[in-house]
């Protein structure tokens, strides 16, 4: 069995080939889990009000704060598995 890190990296690659594009909320959840799983807790300042996309991504990552990297990786793997059907 491959390690969680290897499974996570393989799932990240697979996520680019999903049968259909997830809705924006799901994409933000995936982004938050990915960033938490690969980098840990959010860093830096929250983007300004005029940068809607960067702000939404920052908020999605910030929502994962305190989640262990291994837990975030497993949640990401599980979410992509659900999306693949």
PDB file of N, CA, C and O in Angstrom:
ATOM      1  N   UNK A   1       0.842  -1.190   0.000  1.00  0.00           N
ATOM      2  CA  UNK A   1       0.000   0.000   0.000  1.00  0.00           C
ATOM      3  C   UNK A   1       0.883   1.247   0.000  1.00  0.00           C
ATOM      4  O   UNK A   1       1.855   1.324   0.751  1.00  0.00           O
ATOM      5  N   UNK A   2       0.554   2.184  -0.812  1.00  0.00           N
ATOM      6  CA  UNK A   2       1.352   3.408  -0.878  1.00  0.00           C
ATOM      7  C   UNK A   2       1.039   4.311   0.311  1.00  0.00           C
ATOM      8  O   UNK A   2      -0.009   4.195   0.945  1.00  0.00           O
ATOM      9  N   UNK A   3       1.952   5.189   0.586  1.00  0.00           N
ATOM     10  CA  UNK A   3       1.775   6.090   1.720  1.00  0.00           C
ATOM     11  C   UNK A   3       0.655   7.096   1.436  1.00  0.00           C
ATOM     12  O   UNK A   3       0.250   7.289   0.290  1.00  0.00           O
ATOM     13  N   UNK A   4       0.171   7.726   2.496  1.00  0.00           N
ATOM     14  CA  UNK A   4      -0.879   8.733   2.353  1.00  0.00           C
ATOM     15  C   UNK A   4      -0.407   9.865   1.448  1.00  0.00           C
ATOM     16  O   UNK A   4      -1.170  10.362   0.620  1.00  0.00           O
ATOM     17  N   UNK A   5       0.842  10.267   1.605  1.00  0.00           N
ATOM     18  CA  UNK A   5       1.395  11.356   0.775  1.00  0.00           C
ATOM     19  C   UNK A   5       1.362  10.967  -0.706  1.00  0.00           C
ATOM     20  O   UNK A   5       1.008  11.783  -1.558  1.00  0.00           O
ATOM     21  N   UNK A   6       1.732   9.719  -1.007  1.00  0.00           N
ATOM     22  CA  UNK A   6       1.709   9.260  -2.399  1.00  0.00           C
ATOM     23  C   UNK A   6       0.279   9.204  -2.937  1.00  0.00           C
ATOM     24  O   UNK A   6       0.026   9.584  -4.080  1.00  0.00           O
ATOM     25  N   UNK A   7      -0.653   8.730  -2.109  1.00  0.00           N
ATOM     26  CA  UNK A   7      -2.063   8.684  -2.512  1.00  0.00           C
ATOM     27  C   UNK A   7      -2.584  10.096  -2.775  1.00  0.00           C
ATOM     28  O   UNK A   7      -3.300  10.338  -3.746  1.00  0.00           O
ATOM     29  N   UNK A   8      -2.210  11.021  -1.891  1.00  0.00           N
ATOM     30  CA  UNK A   8      -2.630  12.418  -2.024  1.00  0.00           C
ATOM     31  C   UNK A   8      -2.120  12.998  -3.346  1.00  0.00           C
ATOM     32  O   UNK A   8      -2.882  13.616  -4.090  1.00  0.00           O
ATOM     33  N   UNK A   9      -0.847  12.800  -3.633  1.00  0.00           N
ATOM     34  CA  UNK A   9      -0.263  13.331  -4.871  1.00  0.00           C
ATOM     35  C   UNK A   9      -0.919  12.714  -6.106  1.00  0.00           C
ATOM     36  O   UNK A   9      -1.158  13.405  -7.096  1.00  0.00           O
ATOM     37  N   UNK A  10      -1.209  11.420  -6.046  1.00  0.00           N
ATOM     38  CA  UNK A  10      -1.878  10.757  -7.173  1.00  0.00           C
ATOM     39  C   UNK A  10      -3.298  11.302  -7.345  1.00  0.00           C
ATOM     40  O   UNK A  10      -3.765  11.493  -8.468  1.00  0.00           O
ATOM     41  N   UNK A  11      -3.974  11.547  -6.232  1.00  0.00           N
ATOM     42  CA  UNK A  11      -5.339  12.066  -6.293  1.00  0.00           C
ATOM     43  C   UNK A  11      -5.358  13.487  -6.840  1.00  0.00           C
ATOM     44  O   UNK A  11      -6.264  13.850  -7.590  1.00  0.00           O
ATOM     45  N   UNK A  12      -4.370  14.291  -6.473  1.00  0.00           N
ATOM     46  CA  UNK A  12      -4.273  15.651  -7.022  1.00  0.00           C
ATOM     47  C   UNK A  12      -4.175  15.576  -8.547  1.00  0.00           C
ATOM     48  O   UNK A  12      -4.832  16.345  -9.250  1.00  0.00           O
ATOM     49  N   UNK A  13      -3.367  14.662  -9.054  1.00  0.00           N
ATOM     50  CA  UNK A  13      -3.240  14.496 -10.506  1.00  0.00           C
ATOM     51  C   UNK A  13      -4.564  14.031 -11.117  1.00  0.00           C
ATOM     52  O   UNK A  13      -4.969  14.519 -12.172  1.00  0.00           O
ATOM     53  N   UNK A  14      -5.232  13.091 -10.455  1.00  0.00           N
ATOM     54  CA  UNK A  14      -6.517  12.568 -10.951  1.00  0.00           C
ATOM     55  C   UNK A  14      -7.597  13.639 -10.954  1.00  0.00           C
ATOM     56  O   UNK A  14      -8.489  13.622 -11.803  1.00  0.00           O
ATOM     57  N   UNK A  15      -7.521  14.574 -10.006  1.00  0.00           N
ATOM     58  CA  UNK A  15      -8.577  15.582  -9.874  1.00  0.00           C
ATOM     59  C   UNK A  15      -8.666  16.482 -11.103  1.00  0.00           C
ATOM     60  O   UNK A  15      -9.687  17.134 -11.322  1.00  0.00           O
ATOM     61  N   UNK A  16      -7.626  16.519 -11.889  1.00  0.00           N
ATOM     62  CA  UNK A  16      -7.636  17.338 -13.102  1.00  0.00           C
ATOM     63  C   UNK A  16      -8.431  16.666 -14.225  1.00  0.00           C
ATOM     64  O   UNK A  16      -8.703  17.288 -15.251  1.00  0.00           O
ATOM     65  N   UNK A  17      -8.797  15.410 -14.032  1.00  0.00           N
ATOM     66  CA  UNK A  17      -9.513  14.654 -15.062  1.00  0.00           C
ATOM     67  C   UNK A  17     -10.866  14.152 -14.578  1.00  0.00           C
ATOM     68  O   UNK A  17     -11.281  13.052 -14.943  1.00  0.00           O
ATOM     69  N   UNK A  18     -11.554  14.934 -13.765  1.00  0.00           N
ATOM     70  CA  UNK A  18     -12.872  14.520 -13.279  1.00  0.00           C
ATOM     71  C   UNK A  18     -13.862  14.495 -14.440  1.00  0.00           C
ATOM     72  O   UNK A  18     -13.712  15.252 -15.399  1.00  0.00           O
ATOM     73  N   UNK A  19     -14.889  13.616 -14.358  1.00  0.00           N
ATOM     74  CA  UNK A  19     -15.855  13.522 -15.454  1.00  0.00           C
ATOM     75  C   UNK A  19     -16.584  14.847 -15.725  1.00  0.00           C
ATOM     76  O   UNK A  19     -16.861  15.172 -16.879  1.00  0.00           O
ATOM     77  N   UNK A  20     -16.893  15.609 -14.674  1.00  0.00           N
ATOM     78  CA  UNK A  20     -17.473  16.928 -14.884  1.00  0.00           C
ATOM     79  C   UNK A  20     -16.907  17.904 -13.870  1.00  0.00           C
ATOM     80  O   UNK A  20     -16.466  17.514 -12.789  1.00  0.00           O
ATOM     81  N   UNK A  21     -16.926  19.168 -14.232  1.00  0.00           N
ATOM     82  CA  UNK A  21     -16.348  20.208 -13.378  1.00  0.00           C
ATOM     83  C   UNK A  21     -17.235  20.397 -12.151  1.00  0.00           C
ATOM     84  O   UNK A  21     -18.440  20.611 -12.292  1.00  0.00           O
ATOM     85  N   UNK A  22     -16.655  20.323 -10.941  1.00  0.00           N
ATOM     86  CA  UNK A  22     -17.454  20.541  -9.730  1.00  0.00           C
ATOM     87  C   UNK A  22     -17.924  22.002  -9.642  1.00  0.00           C
ATOM     88  O   UNK A  22     -17.371  22.891 -10.290  1.00  0.00           O
ATOM     89  N   UNK A  23     -18.957  22.219  -8.823  1.00  0.00           N
ATOM     90  CA  UNK A  23     -19.435  23.589  -8.624  1.00  0.00           C
ATOM     91  C   UNK A  23     -18.382  24.387  -7.842  1.00  0.00           C
ATOM     92  O   UNK A  23     -17.441  23.819  -7.288  1.00  0.00           O
ATOM     93  N   UNK A  24     -18.558  25.691  -7.810  1.00  0.00           N
ATOM     94  CA  UNK A  24     -17.551  26.565  -7.207  1.00  0.00           C
ATOM     95  C   UNK A  24     -17.321  26.273  -5.723  1.00  0.00           C
ATOM     96  O   UNK A  24     -16.179  26.325  -5.266  1.00  0.00           O
ATOM     97  N   UNK A  25     -18.365  25.971  -4.965  1.00  0.00           N
ATOM     98  CA  UNK A  25     -18.197  25.683  -3.546  1.00  0.00           C
ATOM     99  C   UNK A  25     -17.352  24.426  -3.347  1.00  0.00           C
ATOM    100  O   UNK A  25     -16.509  24.375  -2.452  1.00  0.00           O
ATOM    101  N   UNK A  26     -17.578  23.421  -4.177  1.00  0.00           N
ATOM    102  CA  UNK A  26     -16.797  22.189  -4.089  1.00  0.00           C
ATOM    103  C   UNK A  26     -15.346  22.460  -4.491  1.00  0.00           C
ATOM    104  O   UNK A  26     -14.417  21.944  -3.870  1.00  0.00           O
ATOM    105  N   UNK A  27     -15.163  23.267  -5.527  1.00  0.00           N
ATOM    106  CA  UNK A  27     -13.801  23.618  -5.939  1.00  0.00           C
ATOM    107  C   UNK A  27     -13.063  24.350  -4.823  1.00  0.00           C
ATOM    108  O   UNK A  27     -11.878  24.104  -4.594  1.00  0.00           O
ATOM    109  N   UNK A  28     -13.758  25.244  -4.130  1.00  0.00           N
ATOM    110  CA  UNK A  28     -13.123  25.957  -3.019  1.00  0.00           C
ATOM    111  C   UNK A  28     -12.781  25.008  -1.882  1.00  0.00           C
ATOM    112  O   UNK A  28     -11.733  25.138  -1.250  1.00  0.00           O
ATOM    113  N   UNK A  29     -13.671  24.049  -1.623  1.00  0.00           N
ATOM    114  CA  UNK A  29     -13.379  23.061  -0.577  1.00  0.00           C
ATOM    115  C   UNK A  29     -12.152  22.238  -0.959  1.00  0.00           C
ATOM    116  O   UNK A  29     -11.282  21.983  -0.127  1.00  0.00           O
ATOM    117  N   UNK A  30     -12.092  21.824  -2.227  1.00  0.00           N
ATOM    118  CA  UNK A  30     -10.930  21.075  -2.708  1.00  0.00           C
ATOM    119  C   UNK A  30      -9.658  21.902  -2.547  1.00  0.00           C
ATOM    120  O   UNK A  30      -8.624  21.391  -2.117  1.00  0.00           O
ATOM    121  N   UNK A  31      -9.746  23.191  -2.898  1.00  0.00           N
ATOM    122  CA  UNK A  31      -8.583  24.068  -2.790  1.00  0.00           C
ATOM    123  C   UNK A  31      -8.129  24.170  -1.339  1.00  0.00           C
ATOM    124  O   UNK A  31      -6.938  24.047  -1.051  1.00  0.00           O
ATOM    125  N   UNK A  32      -9.072  24.395  -0.421  1.00  0.00           N
ATOM    126  CA  UNK A  32      -8.728  24.510   0.990  1.00  0.00           C
ATOM    127  C   UNK A  32      -8.083  23.248   1.531  1.00  0.00           C
ATOM    128  O   UNK A  32      -7.093  23.311   2.260  1.00  0.00           O
ATOM    129  N   UNK A  33      -8.644  22.103   1.176  1.00  0.00           N
ATOM    130  CA  UNK A  33      -8.071  20.827   1.618  1.00  0.00           C
ATOM    131  C   UNK A  33      -6.697  20.602   1.006  1.00  0.00           C
ATOM    132  O   UNK A  33      -5.780  20.128   1.677  1.00  0.00           O
ATOM    133  N   UNK A  34      -6.559  20.944  -0.274  1.00  0.00           N
ATOM    134  CA  UNK A  34      -5.261  20.781  -0.941  1.00  0.00           C
ATOM    135  C   UNK A  34      -4.189  21.631  -0.258  1.00  0.00           C
ATOM    136  O   UNK A  34      -3.108  21.136   0.060  1.00  0.00           O
ATOM    137  N   UNK A  35      -4.494  22.902  -0.035  1.00  0.00           N
ATOM    138  CA  UNK A  35      -3.509  23.800   0.574  1.00  0.00           C
ATOM    139  C   UNK A  35      -3.180  23.362   2.000  1.00  0.00           C
ATOM    140  O   UNK A  35      -2.019  23.398   2.408  1.00  0.00           O
ATOM    141  N   UNK A  36      -4.196  22.948   2.760  1.00  0.00           N
ATOM    142  CA  UNK A  36      -3.963  22.497   4.134  1.00  0.00           C
ATOM    143  C   UNK A  36      -3.152  21.204   4.121  1.00  0.00           C
ATOM    144  O   UNK A  36      -2.256  21.021   4.945  1.00  0.00           O
ATOM    145  N   UNK A  37      -3.466  20.308   3.188  1.00  0.00           N
ATOM    146  CA  UNK A  37      -2.773  19.033   3.097  1.00  0.00           C
ATOM    147  C   UNK A  37      -1.337  19.162   2.626  1.00  0.00           C
ATOM    148  O   UNK A  37      -0.494  18.336   2.976  1.00  0.00           O
ATOM    149  N   UNK A  38      -1.048  20.190   1.836  1.00  0.00           N
ATOM    150  CA  UNK A  38       0.310  20.340   1.330  1.00  0.00           C
ATOM    151  C   UNK A  38       1.140  21.378   2.086  1.00  0.00           C
ATOM    152  O   UNK A  38       2.362  21.248   2.159  1.00  0.00           O
ATOM    153  N   UNK A  39       0.503  22.404   2.647  1.00  0.00           N
ATOM    154  CA  UNK A  39       1.254  23.489   3.289  1.00  0.00           C
ATOM    155  C   UNK A  39       0.967  23.674   4.770  1.00  0.00           C
ATOM    156  O   UNK A  39       1.724  24.368   5.448  1.00  0.00           O
ATOM    157  N   UNK A  40      -0.092  23.083   5.294  1.00  0.00           N
ATOM    158  CA  UNK A  40      -0.463  23.327   6.688  1.00  0.00           C
ATOM    159  C   UNK A  40      -1.336  24.575   6.796  1.00  0.00           C
ATOM    160  O   UNK A  40      -1.952  25.000   5.818  1.00  0.00           O
ATOM    161  N   UNK A  41      -1.381  25.155   7.993  1.00  0.00           N
ATOM    162  CA  UNK A  41      -2.266  26.295   8.250  1.00  0.00           C
ATOM    163  C   UNK A  41      -1.960  27.485   7.338  1.00  0.00           C
ATOM    164  O   UNK A  41      -0.825  27.706   6.917  1.00  0.00           O
ATOM    165  N   UNK A  42      -3.014  28.232   7.056  1.00  0.00           N
ATOM    166  CA  UNK A  42      -2.944  29.410   6.194  1.00  0.00           C
ATOM    167  C   UNK A  42      -1.923  30.419   6.726  1.00  0.00           C
ATOM    168  O   UNK A  42      -1.760  30.592   7.933  1.00  0.00           O
ATOM    169  N   UNK A  43      -1.248  31.071   5.793  1.00  0.00           N
ATOM    170  CA  UNK A  43      -0.261  32.103   6.137  1.00  0.00           C
ATOM    171  C   UNK A  43      -0.540  33.349   5.302  1.00  0.00           C
ATOM    172  O   UNK A  43      -1.221  33.279   4.279  1.00  0.00           O
ATOM    173  N   UNK A  44      -0.021  34.467   5.734  1.00  0.00           N
ATOM    174  CA  UNK A  44      -0.168  35.699   4.979  1.00  0.00           C
ATOM    175  C   UNK A  44      -1.444  36.431   5.336  1.00  0.00           C
ATOM    176  O   UNK A  44      -2.263  35.964   6.128  1.00  0.00           O
ATOM    177  N   UNK A  45      -1.583  37.591   4.727  1.00  0.00           N
ATOM    178  CA  UNK A  45      -2.745  38.418   4.989  1.00  0.00           C
ATOM    179  C   UNK A  45      -3.872  38.084   4.032  1.00  0.00           C
ATOM    180  O   UNK A  45      -3.642  37.659   2.900  1.00  0.00           O
ATOM    181  N   UNK A  46      -5.097  38.282   4.506  1.00  0.00           N
ATOM    182  CA  UNK A  46      -6.270  38.061   3.678  1.00  0.00           C
ATOM    183  C   UNK A  46      -6.293  39.108   2.568  1.00  0.00           C
ATOM    184  O   UNK A  46      -6.113  40.295   2.838  1.00  0.00           O
ATOM    185  N   UNK A  47      -6.513  38.681   1.314  1.00  0.00           N
ATOM    186  CA  UNK A  47      -6.553  39.633   0.196  1.00  0.00           C
ATOM    187  C   UNK A  47      -7.674  40.658   0.374  1.00  0.00           C
ATOM    188  O   UNK A  47      -8.641  40.422   1.098  1.00  0.00           O
ATOM    189  N   UNK A  48      -7.527  41.781  -0.293  1.00  0.00           N
ATOM    190  CA  UNK A  48      -8.496  42.865  -0.189  1.00  0.00           C
ATOM    191  C   UNK A  48      -9.841  42.531  -0.809  1.00  0.00           C
ATOM    192  O   UNK A  48      -9.998  41.537  -1.518  1.00  0.00           O
ATOM    193  N   UNK A  49     -10.806  43.394  -0.518  1.00  0.00           N
ATOM    194  CA  UNK A  49     -12.191  43.203  -0.971  1.00  0.00           C
ATOM    195  C   UNK A  49     -12.336  43.138  -2.486  1.00  0.00           C
ATOM    196  O   UNK A  49     -13.259  42.498  -2.990  1.00  0.00           O
ATOM    197  N   UNK A  50     -11.448  43.783  -3.207  1.00  0.00           N
ATOM    198  CA  UNK A  50     -11.602  43.835  -4.660  1.00  0.00           C
ATOM    199  C   UNK A  50     -11.084  42.584  -5.365  1.00  0.00           C
ATOM    200  O   UNK A  50     -11.391  42.367  -6.537  1.00  0.00           O
ATOM    201  N   UNK A  51     -10.313  41.770  -4.677  1.00  0.00           N
ATOM    202  CA  UNK A  51      -9.780  40.545  -5.289  1.00  0.00           C
ATOM    203  C   UNK A  51     -10.630  39.365  -4.819  1.00  0.00           C
ATOM    204  O   UNK A  51     -10.244  38.624  -3.914  1.00  0.00           O
ATOM    205  N   UNK A  52     -11.795  39.206  -5.452  1.00  0.00           N
ATOM    206  CA  UNK A  52     -12.786  38.234  -4.998  1.00  0.00           C
ATOM    207  C   UNK A  52     -12.274  36.794  -5.021  1.00  0.00           C
ATOM    208  O   UNK A  52     -12.499  36.032  -4.081  1.00  0.00           O
ATOM    209  N   UNK A  53     -11.589  36.432  -6.098  1.00  0.00           N
ATOM    210  CA  UNK A  53     -11.125  35.048  -6.250  1.00  0.00           C
ATOM    211  C   UNK A  53     -10.075  34.711  -5.201  1.00  0.00           C
ATOM    212  O   UNK A  53     -10.182  33.694  -4.516  1.00  0.00           O
ATOM    213  N   UNK A  54      -9.069  35.556  -5.075  1.00  0.00           N
ATOM    214  CA  UNK A  54      -8.010  35.299  -4.091  1.00  0.00           C
ATOM    215  C   UNK A  54      -8.578  35.287  -2.675  1.00  0.00           C
ATOM    216  O   UNK A  54      -8.152  34.496  -1.833  1.00  0.00           O
ATOM    217  N   UNK A  55      -9.537  36.165  -2.421  1.00  0.00           N
ATOM    218  CA  UNK A  55     -10.146  36.232  -1.092  1.00  0.00           C
ATOM    219  C   UNK A  55     -10.924  34.949  -0.794  1.00  0.00           C
ATOM    220  O   UNK A  55     -10.836  34.417   0.313  1.00  0.00           O
ATOM    221  N   UNK A  56     -11.676  34.456  -1.760  1.00  0.00           N
ATOM    222  CA  UNK A  56     -12.446  33.220  -1.579  1.00  0.00           C
ATOM    223  C   UNK A  56     -11.514  32.036  -1.347  1.00  0.00           C
ATOM    224  O   UNK A  56     -11.789  31.182  -0.504  1.00  0.00           O
ATOM    225  N   UNK A  57     -10.420  31.983  -2.090  1.00  0.00           N
ATOM    226  CA  UNK A  57      -9.452  30.901  -1.913  1.00  0.00           C
ATOM    227  C   UNK A  57      -8.810  30.975  -0.539  1.00  0.00           C
ATOM    228  O   UNK A  57      -8.657  29.959   0.138  1.00  0.00           O
ATOM    229  N   UNK A  58      -8.433  32.186  -0.126  1.00  0.00           N
ATOM    230  CA  UNK A  58      -7.828  32.371   1.201  1.00  0.00           C
ATOM    231  C   UNK A  58      -8.805  31.909   2.288  1.00  0.00           C
ATOM    232  O   UNK A  58      -8.420  31.202   3.219  1.00  0.00           O
ATOM    233  N   UNK A  59     -10.067  32.314   2.159  1.00  0.00           N
ATOM    234  CA  UNK A  59     -11.074  31.944   3.156  1.00  0.00           C
ATOM    235  C   UNK A  59     -11.299  30.434   3.202  1.00  0.00           C
ATOM    236  O   UNK A  59     -11.497  29.865   4.276  1.00  0.00           O
ATOM    237  N   UNK A  60     -11.269  29.787   2.034  1.00  0.00           N
ATOM    238  CA  UNK A  60     -11.439  28.328   1.987  1.00  0.00           C
ATOM    239  C   UNK A  60     -10.287  27.636   2.703  1.00  0.00           C
ATOM    240  O   UNK A  60     -10.495  26.653   3.415  1.00  0.00           O
ATOM    241  N   UNK A  61      -9.085  28.143   2.518  1.00  0.00           N
ATOM    242  CA  UNK A  61      -7.909  27.578   3.188  1.00  0.00           C
ATOM    243  C   UNK A  61      -7.975  27.884   4.681  1.00  0.00           C
ATOM    244  O   UNK A  61      -7.691  27.014   5.504  1.00  0.00           O
ATOM    245  N   UNK A  62      -8.345  29.107   5.034  1.00  0.00           N
ATOM    246  CA  UNK A  62      -8.427  29.507   6.442  1.00  0.00           C
ATOM    247  C   UNK A  62      -9.460  28.670   7.196  1.00  0.00           C
ATOM    248  O   UNK A  62      -9.310  28.435   8.395  1.00  0.00           O
ATOM    249  N   UNK A  63     -10.505  28.221   6.502  1.00  0.00           N
ATOM    250  CA  UNK A  63     -11.540  27.392   7.133  1.00  0.00           C
ATOM    251  C   UNK A  63     -10.987  26.041   7.584  1.00  0.00           C
ATOM    252  O   UNK A  63     -11.575  25.388   8.446  1.00  0.00           O
ATOM    253  N   UNK A  64      -9.874  25.623   7.013  1.00  0.00           N
ATOM    254  CA  UNK A  64      -9.252  24.341   7.355  1.00  0.00           C
ATOM    255  C   UNK A  64      -8.232  24.474   8.488  1.00  0.00           C
ATOM    256  O   UNK A  64      -7.648  23.478   8.917  1.00  0.00           O
ATOM    257  N   UNK A  65      -8.016  25.693   8.971  1.00  0.00           N
ATOM    258  CA  UNK A  65      -7.001  25.947   9.992  1.00  0.00           C
ATOM    259  C   UNK A  65      -7.187  25.010  11.181  1.00  0.00           C
ATOM    260  O   UNK A  65      -8.296  24.823  11.681  1.00  0.00           O
ATOM    261  N   UNK A  66      -6.080  24.431  11.618  1.00  0.00           N
ATOM    262  CA  UNK A  66      -6.117  23.514  12.751  1.00  0.00           C
ATOM    263  C   UNK A  66      -6.288  22.055  12.359  1.00  0.00           C
ATOM    264  O   UNK A  66      -6.096  21.163  13.186  1.00  0.00           O
ATOM    265  N   UNK A  67      -6.648  21.803  11.101  1.00  0.00           N
ATOM    266  CA  UNK A  67      -6.783  20.433  10.609  1.00  0.00           C
ATOM    267  C   UNK A  67      -5.383  19.876  10.347  1.00  0.00           C
ATOM    268  O   UNK A  67      -4.564  20.524   9.695  1.00  0.00           O
ATOM    269  N   UNK A  68      -5.119  18.694  10.850  1.00  0.00           N
ATOM    270  CA  UNK A  68      -3.816  18.066  10.615  1.00  0.00           C
ATOM    271  C   UNK A  68      -3.628  17.843   9.116  1.00  0.00           C
ATOM    272  O   UNK A  68      -4.589  17.566   8.399  1.00  0.00           O
ATOM    273  N   UNK A  69      -2.387  17.964   8.648  1.00  0.00           N
ATOM    274  CA  UNK A  69      -2.122  17.788   7.222  1.00  0.00           C
ATOM    275  C   UNK A  69      -2.578  16.418   6.736  1.00  0.00           C
ATOM    276  O   UNK A  69      -3.146  16.309   5.649  1.00  0.00           O
ATOM    277  N   UNK A  70      -2.342  15.379   7.516  1.00  0.00           N
ATOM    278  CA  UNK A  70      -2.748  14.029   7.116  1.00  0.00           C
ATOM    279  C   UNK A  70      -4.273  13.930   7.013  1.00  0.00           C
ATOM    280  O   UNK A  70      -4.792  13.284   6.103  1.00  0.00           O
ATOM    281  N   UNK A  71      -4.988  14.568   7.940  1.00  0.00           N
ATOM    282  CA  UNK A  71      -6.458  14.558   7.884  1.00  0.00           C
ATOM    283  C   UNK A  71      -6.958  15.282   6.636  1.00  0.00           C
ATOM    284  O   UNK A  71      -7.870  14.810   5.958  1.00  0.00           O
ATOM    285  N   UNK A  72      -6.354  16.428   6.341  1.00  0.00           N
ATOM    286  CA  UNK A  72      -6.748  17.190   5.153  1.00  0.00           C
ATOM    287  C   UNK A  72      -6.476  16.387   3.882  1.00  0.00           C
ATOM    288  O   UNK A  72      -7.281  16.398   2.951  1.00  0.00           O
ATOM    289  N   UNK A  73      -5.343  15.693   3.846  1.00  0.00           N
ATOM    290  CA  UNK A  73      -5.024  14.869   2.678  1.00  0.00           C
ATOM    291  C   UNK A  73      -6.067  13.771   2.507  1.00  0.00           C
ATOM    292  O   UNK A  73      -6.527  13.522   1.393  1.00  0.00           O
ATOM    293  N   UNK A  74      -6.444  13.113   3.604  1.00  0.00           N
ATOM    294  CA  UNK A  74      -7.428  12.028   3.522  1.00  0.00           C
ATOM    295  C   UNK A  74      -8.791  12.570   3.093  1.00  0.00           C
ATOM    296  O   UNK A  74      -9.479  11.942   2.289  1.00  0.00           O
ATOM    297  N   UNK A  75      -9.186  13.726   3.620  1.00  0.00           N
ATOM    298  CA  UNK A  75     -10.468  14.328   3.229  1.00  0.00           C
ATOM    299  C   UNK A  75     -10.465  14.692   1.747  1.00  0.00           C
ATOM    300  O   UNK A  75     -11.477  14.540   1.064  1.00  0.00           O
ATOM    301  N   UNK A  76      -9.328  15.170   1.256  1.00  0.00           N
ATOM    302  CA  UNK A  76      -9.206  15.508  -0.167  1.00  0.00           C
ATOM    303  C   UNK A  76      -9.364  14.239  -1.012  1.00  0.00           C
ATOM    304  O   UNK A  76     -10.099  14.233  -2.000  1.00  0.00           O
ATOM    305  N   UNK A  77      -8.679  13.179  -0.623  1.00  0.00           N
ATOM    306  CA  UNK A  77      -8.757  11.900  -1.333  1.00  0.00           C
ATOM    307  C   UNK A  77     -10.202  11.408  -1.367  1.00  0.00           C
ATOM    308  O   UNK A  77     -10.691  10.971  -2.409  1.00  0.00           O
ATOM    309  N   UNK A  78     -10.884  11.482  -0.214  1.00  0.00           N
ATOM    310  CA  UNK A  78     -12.267  11.022  -0.124  1.00  0.00           C
ATOM    311  C   UNK A  78     -13.201  11.875  -0.994  1.00  0.00           C
ATOM    312  O   UNK A  78     -14.092  11.345  -1.658  1.00  0.00           O
ATOM    313  N   UNK A  79     -12.995  13.186  -0.987  1.00  0.00           N
ATOM    314  CA  UNK A  79     -13.850  14.088  -1.769  1.00  0.00           C
ATOM    315  C   UNK A  79     -13.684  13.823  -3.266  1.00  0.00           C
ATOM    316  O   UNK A  79     -14.677  13.759  -3.992  1.00  0.00           O
ATOM    317  N   UNK A  80     -12.463  13.671  -3.729  1.00  0.00           N
ATOM    318  CA  UNK A  80     -12.243  13.406  -5.158  1.00  0.00           C
ATOM    319  C   UNK A  80     -12.818  12.037  -5.541  1.00  0.00           C
ATOM    320  O   UNK A  80     -13.347  11.876  -6.641  1.00  0.00           O
ATOM    321  N   UNK A  81     -12.719  11.061  -4.649  1.00  0.00           N
ATOM    322  CA  UNK A  81     -13.311   9.747  -4.922  1.00  0.00           C
ATOM    323  C   UNK A  81     -14.828   9.870  -5.097  1.00  0.00           C
ATOM    324  O   UNK A  81     -15.412   9.236  -5.976  1.00  0.00           O
ATOM    325  N   UNK A  82     -15.450  10.678  -4.264  1.00  0.00           N
ATOM    326  CA  UNK A  82     -16.906  10.916  -4.399  1.00  0.00           C
ATOM    327  C   UNK A  82     -17.233  11.561  -5.744  1.00  0.00           C
ATOM    328  O   UNK A  82     -18.195  11.174  -6.408  1.00  0.00           O
ATOM    329  N   UNK A  83     -16.433  12.540  -6.139  1.00  0.00           N
ATOM    330  CA  UNK A  83     -16.681  13.249  -7.379  1.00  0.00           C
ATOM    331  C   UNK A  83     -16.472  12.372  -8.607  1.00  0.00           C
ATOM    332  O   UNK A  83     -17.114  12.577  -9.637  1.00  0.00           O
ATOM    333  N   UNK A  84     -15.579  11.400  -8.500  1.00  0.00           N
ATOM    334  CA  UNK A  84     -15.339  10.486  -9.616  1.00  0.00           C
ATOM    335  C   UNK A  84     -16.494   9.519  -9.783  1.00  0.00           C
ATOM    336  O   UNK A  84     -16.673   8.919 -10.844  1.00  0.00           O
ATOM    337  N   UNK A  85     -17.280   9.373  -8.718  1.00  0.00           N
ATOM    338  CA  UNK A  85     -18.462   8.528  -8.803  1.00  0.00           C
ATOM    339  C   UNK A  85     -18.135   7.135  -8.525  1.00  0.00           C
ATOM    340  O   UNK A  85     -19.017   6.276  -8.553  1.00  0.00           O
TER     341      UNK A  85
END
